[in-house]
Amino acid sequence: MIEQKTEIAPIVVNTVVNLSASEAFKLFTDGMAEWWPLQSHSVAPGSSKTCVFEAKEGGEIYEVAADDEQHLWGTVEECAEPESIAFSWHPGREAATAQQIEVLFDADGDVTHVELVHSGWESYGEGAEEMRDNYDGGWQYVLGECFRSAAARAGTLDAER
């Protein structure tokens, strides 16, 4: 009997922010520590002090624990600032189980449409569908609430200058 692998649908999350594409890109990458919810979304919840996103091809995305230990989350595969960035994603897991994430920044007048696509769930192995379901709600919160709130604060600060 031939075993057929079922492709697991990607997660697609969209939000709109009152920033230019360049500002949104910089906030998502260089400013990640300002908006990422480390208390609940990290390899070591409650004991991590920051996260870093090196926005360049080959750059790493990682969290830094209170003891300064680094936990790799992924590696940047493509960087087309300010239009898009693509990276592997495997926080707390081996790179062989990584999925792919692409984030697109599409300027539209005074706002930017941000779209995150998280795909490649099959590489996770057993439990991939359950993990995908967990991440679906997680990305809604992380991008749709945390990132968008930080963008609103950044837009307000820019307007006051």
Phi, psi and omega in degrees: 000137179271128179275128178253132177269134178268130177285134179266130184301141177290160171270133176233121180235133180237147172210164178235133181234151180272054178225159172291164178300320179296316179294319180295318178300312181298319178295316181298320185265283184299329182263013185307322181297339180284335188234342183290130182279075183301331182299330183240340185234078180203170177290324180236073183306134178086346181236012178260143184255338178195173173223154185230138177233106179273099188278071176204154179302129183087353179293154181255153173242123184205161173254155179244120181283168180303330179271013180073006174291139179260136177243113183289131176258327183178180182225136180289127180258324178216139178224113178238066183298133003259015186280323185196161173212139180232140183207157172283160184216115180205053183303122178076009181231170177291148181300334180296340180261011186293147168258179178244141175233135173234133178240125182250139180238109185245106181291139179215086184069236182273001181236167175230130174274126180246126179236127177249127178240119181247110186230180178082030184297334183301329181291344180293328181091209182302134181089007184299318182294319178295318179297319178300316180298320177296317181292330181302308177293325179298314180292327176301317180288310186295311181276313186289333180247303186293307180296315181298321177295318178295323178294322178296318177296317180296320178295322178293318179296318179296321181292332182279345183281000000 
